[in-house]
Amino acid sequence: MKQFSIKDLEHLSGVKAHTIRIWEQRYQVLEPQRTDTNIRYYAGSELKHLMNVATLVESGKRISKVAAMTREEVAQAAGNLNLADATAAGIAGQMKQSMLEYDERLFVELSDRYTAEHGFERLFTEVYLPFLEEVGLLWLSDAICPAQEHFLSQLIRQQLYARLAAMPMVANPKRVLVHYLPEQETHELSLLFLHYLAKARGDHSLFLGSSVPFSDLAQFAHHFPAVDFVTYCTVHPDADRVGGYVDQIKSHYGDSPHRFWLAGRPFAGVPPQAPFLQVFENGHGIISALHPGRPIGVS
């Protein structure tokens, strides 16, 4: 069973560790346990209860009133609030709970609810993309285990593949896009969505997936007269290598008809580049640049 530290609770619930300690000491909101070596930890049931308490407090209820409620009453009241919260942030918060509890039914219901009102593209950009960024940070901080991230990723991947499989082939594509991830980078969901958008907008889009050697890109550069190479990274290249990776692109493709579009957290500190090499810190930026005049909408 996963054991959570107070820092894990802070990362997962959004409640500051200092506040958690106050709630615990003054109102007995949580019941920590100790390992055989006397290290404090919290069980998954405590995390779930904390998230429910936080939901009620954020809605305006006083912590003293919430603390006086039974856990069953807290869970029911928080559940009612969650059902009524159809905002992107509210849906994402409930998705976090579905990930922690491996609740596929809840995840699908939340996704279907948001899609029915706003469309799949907005579900991905307004809910999935910010949530995936948060999940990546939680994974890096060890607040969640790899199984939880994989569970969530597979559910999102299934939705994307189902929609991609249903798309007709484009007769006269406007341009060629090659979607890839650099070596060691394996977080491909955001990139897969960019591939989906390109196909939905009439491009000839090829998806290579994760950890593609830089030298392999030359095959596409030789096969097509002009290629837009697109990547969306979460972890790699790391801070020590990102500059070298950008320089490598300039060296090999600076005088070519091909273009590169780099997006994601690793490129956040990279200064603006030449026209053939565009850099973006987030998904919204690269989507707007790749598909100007085609806003995200109902799909």
Secondary structure, DSSP 4 states (H G I P E B T S, - for coil): ---B-HHHHHHHH---HHHHHHHHHHH-----EE-TT--EEB-HHHHHHHHHHHHHHHTT--HHHHHTS-HHHHHHHHHHHHHH--SHHHHHHHHHHHHHTT-HHHHHHHHHHHHHHH-HHHIIIIIIHHHHHHHHHHHHTTSS-HHHHHHHHHHHHHHHHHHHHTSPPPSS-S-EEEEEEETT----HHHHHHHHHHHHTT-EEEEEEEEE-GGGHHHHHHHSSS-EEEEEESS-S-TTTHHHHHHHHHHHHTTSS-EEEEEEGGGTTPPP--TTEEEESSHHHHHHHHSTT------
